[in-house]
Amino acid sequence: MKYVFEMSDNGNGTDRATWGDMTTTSKNGASCSLARKIVATGAEDGPVVLVRAGKEAMNINSLHGWATQSYSEGSTVRLARVKYREFDKSFVSA
């Protein structure tokens, strides 16, 4: 199966990734977040195409592989692709 993610800019520094009725919003890695959400439903692997303003912006070989990625801002690099790590929620107070 081929997955086509519609990408858009929210105008507030975040991106939105949409596939069917699933949508994620993120400052860094909305498409990776959407891939994780789709994989969590038990979806089969397949290529992913990111489409922005009606044009193919990026082709990815594997939905499952993309779900393991994210983006990080560093002090010397604007954005860098990194392995996704679950956020440690133990620091969040209720």
C-alpha positions in Angstrom: 0.0 0.0 0.0 1.2 3.5 -0.7 0.4 6.3 1.8 0.0 9.9 0.6 0.3 12.4 3.4 -1.1 15.9 2.7 1.2 18.4 4.4 0.3 22.0 5.3 1.7 24.9 7.4 -0.5 26.0 10.2 1.0 29.5 10.1 2.0 29.4 13.7 5.3 27.5 13.3 3.7 24.0 13.2 3.0 21.7 10.4 -0.1 19.5 9.9 0.1 16.0 8.3 -3.2 14.4 7.1 -4.0 10.9 5.8 -7.7 10.1 5.4 -9.4 11.1 8.7 -6.1 11.0 10.7 -4.3 14.3 11.4 -1.3 15.2 13.5 0.2 18.6 14.2 3.8 19.2 15.3 6.5 21.8 15.3 9.0 19.1 14.3 8.0 15.9 12.5 4.2 16.0 11.9 4.6 13.4 9.2 6.7 11.1 11.5 4.0 11.5 14.2 1.3 10.6 11.7 3.3 7.5 10.6 3.4 6.4 14.3 -0.3 6.9 14.6 -1.0 4.8 11.5 1.4 2.1 12.5 -0.3 1.9 15.9 -3.5 0.8 14.2 -1.7 -2.2 12.8 -1.4 -0.8 9.2 0.8 -2.7 6.7 4.1 -1.2 5.6 4.5 0.7 2.4 6.0 3.7 0.8 5.0 7.2 1.9 4.7 10.3 -0.3 4.6 13.8 1.4 2.5 16.2 -0.7 2.7 20.0 -0.1 0.6 22.4 -2.1 -0.3 19.7 -4.5 3.3 18.7 -5.3 5.3 15.8 -4.2 7.8 17.1 -1.6 9.4 13.9 -0.4 9.3 10.1 -1.0 9.9 7.7 1.9 10.5 4.0 1.4 8.8 2.7 4.5 5.9 3.8 6.7 7.2 1.6 9.5 10.7 3.1 9.1 9.4 6.6 9.0 7.5 6.0 12.3 10.8 5.5 14.0 12.0 9.0 13.0 11.5 12.5 14.3 13.1 15.9 13.9 15.1 17.8 16.5 16.3 21.4 16.7 19.8 21.8 17.9 22.0 24.8 18.7 24.1 24.4 15.5 21.7 22.7 13.1 18.2 24.1 12.4 16.5 20.7 12.0 18.1 17.3 12.1 16.4 13.9 11.6 16.8 11.8 14.7 15.5 8.5 16.1 12.2 9.0 17.8 12.2 8.7 21.6 9.0 8.6 23.7 8.7 11.6 25.9 9.4 10.9 29.5 6.1 11.7 31.2 7.4 11.2 34.7 8.5 14.9 34.8 5.0 16.1 34.0 2.9 17.1 37.0 -0.9 16.5 37.0 
